[in-house]
Amino acid sequence: MRSHIFVKLLGAFALVIAVATFTIDFAVTKAWERSLREEIQTSLGQRTAMFASRVRNASGESMQKIADEEGRAAGARATIITSAGKVLADSGANAGEMENHATRPEFLKALSGQEGMDIRHSHTLGIDFLYMARPVPGGAVRLAYPLKAIADATSRVRRTILEGSAIAVVIAILIALLAAQTISQRLRRILNFAGQIESGDLSARLPMEVTDEIGQVATALDRTARRLEESFQQIETSRRELEAVLNGMQEAVIAIAPDGRVQWANQPMERLVATGVRRQSPLVESVRDPDFLSTLQLALQTSQPQSTRATSIAPGKVFNVTAAPMPGGGAVVVLHDLTEIERVEKTRRDFIANVSHELRTPLTSIQGYAETLAETSNDEASRDFLEIIRKNASRMARLTEDLLVLAKVESGEKKPNLQPFSPAELLEDATEYFRERQMESGLTMEVHSQALKLVSADPDAIFQVFSNLIDNACKYASGSGKIEIGAEDVEGAVQFHVRDFGGGIASEHLPRLFERFYRVDKARSRESGGTGLGLAIAKHIVRAHGGTIWAESELHHGSTFFFTLPEARTGVHGNLTAS
């Protein structure tokens, strides 16, 4: 690099000097030659005028003598001709042997009464001449100056210029050599500085006191290195703080590169994997859980956060796995330990199921004995008390039944038996159930179905969803005279709805409608015998089918409960499957 830069700079300087020398030589030589020729032309014109004056004033003097004397005085060749062009005298040749000169350009002008001039090669003497002619009575005179003198003078001047230029070139090359060496050294310092920065040494500095362009570049690079070092230190500090935070988390965290290799893992993740996390190695070498790997792959492909439940990452552990893509590519995966939560939840479900199951027999007995006593008692006050006991026992029996159903649905103990059904069949079952309620409620039902797809559903479970929603609608649709059920096709599913035209539900209640025991109007719910579990049961059944359920309502404009069921699709062997 050193010799390359040095040779380039030196070559550039030498080329500039050579071009400058050639330009000076050409310009000075041409200017000198032009100036000398103009001076000779002016002098020769004056001499020609004096020559013509002497010929005009000659009285018996020999023309040849005049020509010889004037030629010597002017340092030129003198010629005298008649008006017919015959040479009377010539200082450089025998006049009698010379040809007629009437056609020569300078004599043509002189014989016409004007001063004539021409430059041409003389065939007589074989050299270039500058010819100047003047008219005289009966003819013309001419002086011919050999231009060889100009060429000789120009050659001497060029030789002098070249000698001076050679000295200047040597001095300039020495100066250029020093300048190129200095610039090369400064550039080499910048290159070495860049190499240090490239190797990661951000503490390298490049001080330069010179303020020229190279110095400004060096100062800018030095300032950039300082800022990079400060930024890197800030990033490193932030990284250490983030690492400390992630290591202090209870959740296991692992970062994956776009090519599937492990970039980083916190301490809980290291402890979780029995063999330890192998950094910069494929993830599958550390974690082999298929749900974990498929969720991560889906997050990388879709660039959208994905979640799943994983049970084989560590023995006896259950994790909620959330994979989120990172802006620069790759993904970060967070594992939330659900083992204790699920154990507590299972204990709760088992407790509720066991208690509910144990309560069924005594509640049935209480209800039966209360009815028997009420029928045999003659005391009206006693019958009223017994009726209250029977109603509450009946309500507790419904509550235990609902708790048992909810526990089974939540635990996944009872999987839905999915089969392809048309929405019309499911709506027909719901309509049949409503006819039994119609006598009590006095309402009418309208059915609006535009669905053409088949859905994947367990008809008994979906019937329970409809019965809970219709019961709910009947309670709150009093006074409106009707309820409405229906279905319509949506993308990848069929959307069902149950609508009442009652007083509606305030917006603050909508997010909590599907919670256990949540009631909008608690007094009215108890009066109608509701347990507060119907919507929670409907929610879990719909979710078990892979659908969603929600409610929309406005005060004084009724309420609508929606739920979706996935479309049933034909599998590779012609069987219908859930999409």
LOMARFI-982629 format. One record per residue (C-alpha): x, y, z; residue in one letter. Coordinates in steps of 0.001 Angstrom, whole numbers, plus 500000, padded with zeros to 6 digits. Each point is the difference from the previous one (the first is absolute). Layout:
N
XYZA/...
# end
This chain:
579
500000500000500000M/502846502325500925R/501802499653496651S/496690500092498138H/498926503358501483I/503532501389499768F/500436499030496325V/496582501397499125K/500688503327501675L/503499500243498516L/498710499064496547G/497257502615500256A/502510502695501026F/502399499002497178A/497176500065497448L/498909503460501135V/503585501296499786I/500512498444496544A/496761501482498671V/500887503397501482A/503500499884498456T/498672499023496569F/497350502714500178T/502559502648500992I/502440498864497288D/497333500048497322F/498517503343501072A/503337501799500485V/501509498623496795T/497008500981497941K/499848503430501617A/503734500508499464W/499813498872496394E/497005502224499313R/501656502999501675S/503280499475498130L/498221499638496668R/498009503193500595E/503184501830500933E/501822498723496895I/496996500856497823Q/499921503557501365T/503759500447499594S/499978498472496530L/497151502296498969G/502004503024501084Q/503069498740498174R/497934499366496871T/498656503546500139A/503564501363500278M/501057497735497138F/497195501305497787A/500859503610500918S/503641499514499000R/499047498441496669V/497620502874499271R/502700502567500797N/502875498201498207A/501612502141497271S/502140497852497742G/500950497689502869E/500187496299499130S/496897497992500991M/502131496992500820Q/502128502043502385K/496907501368501717I/498583496488500342A/503252498654501437D/500371502810502529E/496377499926501126E/500076496213500282G/503067500077502219R/498579502814502122A/496711498173500552A/501554496556500334G/497597498941497250A/499892499293496293R/499233503118497884A/498309499849496595T/499050502722497458I/497610499291497078I/498458501962497164T/496296500515499603S/500069497053497589A/501476497758502666G/503499499767498632K/502659499816502737V/502347502969499752L/502153499171503050A/500111497357502781D/502426499803502911S/499832496227500212G/500067498819496378A/500860500948496407N/497187502269498784A/500429498970496402G/499370496374500781E/496942500569502195M/496454499395498738E/497285502640499711N/498669501051503475H/496848501837498901A/497764497171501256T/501418499828503516R/497293500952502541P/501968502762501692E/501008501530496590F/496415499802498749L/498889502290502824K/503076502245499683A/499552500445496231L/496388500957500710S/501231502786502260G/499633498259503431Q/502393498533502519E/500277496260499438G/500937497205502438M/500264496223499751D/501644497054501773I/501019497013497883R/502738497567499162H/502635501313497617S/500707497585497142H/503115501929499158T/501708499661503435L/497926497175501429G/498934501720503312I/496919501881501324D/499988503777499577F/497933502952501150L/499489502210496934Y/499231503755500238M/499540502054496741A/499469503716499267R/499142501757496732P/502583502310498327V/499747501934496750P/500263497509497109G/499925496931502223G/500325498775503597A/502531499050502657V/499927497061502459R/501838498824503050L/499962496290500883A/500906499099503587Y/500883496343500688P/497721498558502726L/502653497544501026K/501144502681502446A/496581499862501692I/500188496183500234A/503503500209501478D/498952502641502526A/496891497983500912T/502097496879500413S/502337501838502360R/497078501318502008V/498393496499500159R/503288498499501132R/500276502614502733T/496414499361501078I/500538496234500036L/503136500358502074E/498151502191502484G/497023497651499954S/502226496999500655A/501390501717503071I/496455500962501055A/498811496397499447V/502753498608502186V/499221502497502773I/496237499445499597A/500403496201500123I/502032500306503175L/497260502193501502I/497347497592498688A/501931497095501473L/499994501663503404L/496287500953499712A/499031496496498835A/501971498444502842Q/498303502295502527T/496495499341498626I/500729496259499813S/501069499952503655Q/496878501876501081R/497747497688497982L/501828496997501452R/499236501287503507R/496316500324499056I/500050496448498573L/501615498589503145N/497397501850502084F/497179498520497901A/501534496538500472G/499968500448503779Q/496341501063499919I/499176497022497768E/501665497627502463S/497797501400502798G/502471502363501683D/497692503003500401L/502470501645502365S/502343500742497063A/500512503704499262R/501281501950496984L/501296503446501011P/501020502276497089M/500946503635500364E/499893500818496278V/496671501540498966T/500029499138496290D/497505497556498435E/501887496909501198I/500228501498503470G/496260500716499959Q/499300496393498962V/502253498724502802A/498272502281502526T/496573498788498845A/501106496349500281L/501439500614503464D/496764501685501097R/497997497093498571T/502136497501501922A/499380501887503251R/496243499994499398R/500066496319499068L/501838499183503184E/497485501975502066E/497057498359498186S/501535496551500395F/500530500595503705Q/496367501088500362Q/498837496949498049I/502203497721502093E/498645501553503194T/496431499559498752S/500774496423498985R/501367499176503439R/496985501601501678E/497649498068497710L/501919496797500630E/499771500585503757A/496245500613499722V/499468496901497853L/502144497856502294N/497956501262502959G/496725498954498384M/498243496819501020Q/499002499346496382E/502476498285497707A/501020502157497001V/501926498935496887I/500908501999496876A/500190498264496631I/501773501269496853A/498225499949496586P/501939496844499062D/498670498153503064G/503148500237502128R/499952500943503672V/501266503539500590Q/499421500400503724W/498182498430502944A/499450501197503566N/500889498011503112Q/496496498519500574P/500172498618496443M/503466498580500656E/498699498271503135R/496930498720498183L/501919498087497315V/501716496996501524A/502959500054497587T/500299503784500021G/499244502378497140V/502523499723497164R/500531503504498721R/500700500581496302Q/498660496482499368S/496661498945498467P/497157500302502524L/498953496379499451V/503236498894501707E/498803501633503249S/496185499800499840V/498141497190498253R/496407500733500965D/497983499904496719P/497428502575501150D/502787502401501009F/501819499575496661L/496876500273497828S/498858503182501799T/503428501587499542L/500075499033496312Q/496530501477499479L/501042503267501678A/503080500224497734L/497939499323496874Q/497063502313500746T/501878502719501945S/497118499906502482Q/500044498996503709P/498937496382500586Q/499086498098503184S/499579496345500898T/500063497577502923R/503037497727500356A/500265496968502309T/503257498262499029S/502621502716500456I/500725498804503532A/498611496914501778P/496819500737501955G/499909503630498858K/497357501828497972V/500903503271498260F/498205502696498095N/502378500740497087V/499816503456498375T/502194500650496944A/500258503582498719A/502030501116496945P/502829502498500514M/500346503090497739P/503418498970498679G/498938496417499248G/499759496945502204G/497697499672502987A/499940500077503788V/498169497250501871V/498638500345503536V/498996496905502005L/497529500578502811H/499797497105502457D/496362498928500328L/500688496874502036T/498931501393503377E/497122501980498510I/498654496936498230E/500438497896503135R/498031502531502031V/497414500299497231E/499643496227499817K/499634499852503780T/497321502685499816R/498130498200497217R/500246496676501817D/498787501631503210F/497046501643498245I/499173496776498167A/500257497900503137N/498013502419502150V/497371500407497289S/499751496261499594H/499692499474503755E/497344502721500286L/497747498482497344R/498659497198502263T/499220502103503109P/498493502775497887L/497792497506498206T/498933498601503396S/499277503480501383I/498009500862496902Q/498013496734500171G/499270500212503726Y/498993503665499676A/497543499135497240E/498602497075502039T/499581502098503116L/498379502793498011A/497463497595498531E/499095498447503409T/500020503168502089S/496750501815500744N/501690503070501433D/500232502705497357E/502988501714501687A/501843496697500086S/499257499420496314R/501435503447499137D/503197499229501899F/500228496572498422L/499547501560496513E/502883502400500709I/502142497031501084I/499038498111496834R/500794502970497691K/503399500585501561N/500793496288499970A/498994499925496316S/502186503035499276R/502960498404501818M/499427496802498013A/500159501975496714R/503093501773501273L/501766496715500791T/499031498626496568E/501399503094498297D/503177499810502100L/500482496364498985L/499486500834496317V/502362502992500226L/502670497936501768A/499821497323497290K/500186502558497191V/502872501948501579E/502059496908500746S/499656498662496476G/498795496735501496E/497130499903497560K/501301500650496476K/497410501187497457P/499023497329497476N/500519502113496871L/497958499113496935Q/498980501946496896P/496592501625500392F/498073502579498063S/499146503165501955P/496338499376499192A/500037496780502037E/501476501745503034L/497504502853499686L/497136497491499726E/501043498363503310D/500079503455501640A/496571500857498579T/498585496731501341E/501325500858503475Y/498466503472499781F/496540498591499287R/500067498405503468E/500870503385501557R/497552501952497893Q/497040499025502173M/501741501477503078E/501504503139498445S/497281500983497532G/502710501002497459L/500286499170496313T/503194499023498148M/501228501113496580E/502640497944498175V/502307501701497453H/502545497669498439S/502109500688496907Q/502774497519500828A/500870497450497304L/503167498488501476K/500189496907502181L/501431500428503476V/501989497625502196S/497952499646503202A/498812497780502821D/496200500420499708P/499285499287503691D/502598502542501160A/498824502664497535I/496392499326501077F/501085500851503553Q/501570503240498737V/496754500949498222F/497849499022503015S/502100502177502343N/499912502952497587L/496253499620499313I/499268499727503748D/501991503173500492N/498136501753497145A/496605498941501367C/500851501512503405K/500949503385498556Y/497669500245496999A/496786500413501966S/497771502634498482G/501620499899496541S/497936497039498850G/502691498079498091K/503549498694499780I/502036499241496880E/502534497301499178I/501977499568496793G/503224499081498233A/502127501359497163E/503188498980498244D/503248501800500875V/503571499290498956E/500924496476501102G/496997499671502339A/496272500497500567V/498821502735502359Q/496877499319502126F/498056502556502013H/497224500218502593V/498374503459500237R/497482501398502446D/498244503355499769F/499858500809503701G/501593502721502107G/503571499189498985G/503211499845502042I/502216502935501006A/503401500003498289S/501958499692503276E/498480496535500560H/500849498530496568L/503662499006500693P/498969497948503072R/496814498338498773L/501665496602499506F/501593499827503462E/498733497484502559R/497184501309502211F/500062503438498392Y/496508501545499864R/498933503298498464V/496815500134502129D/500645497782503008K/496523500303501526A/498280499206496703R/502345497103499325S/499312498394503383R/496267500564499559E/500049498206496659S/502014497132501440G/503262500699498117G/503277498527501275T/502344502489498305G/501850497134498233L/498098499676496731G/502106502445497969L/503248498633501485A/498964496472498919I/499122501306496501A/503392501716499732K/501966496844500853H/497942497814497651I/500512502402497071V/503736500256500700R/500251496203500139A/498585500008496451H/502680502504498879G/497558502912499779G/499496503337501735T/497062501528501884I/499175503616500825W/497119502378500690A/498907503345498567E/497392502212501629S/498700503513500570E/497678501159502733L/496341499987498857H/500994498361496682H/500235496359500962G/502975497600500089S/501569497600497487T/502210497046500884F/502241498716497207F/502087496839499737F/501890498377497131T/500641496378499078L/502801499020497584P/499101498894496522E/500197496250499323A/502331499220497092R/500539496860497934T/503250498227500913G/502422498201497670V/497912496783500127H/496657501721499527G/499182500198503727N/498619503188501476L/502322501672502491T/500017503256501961A/501870502789498249S/
# end
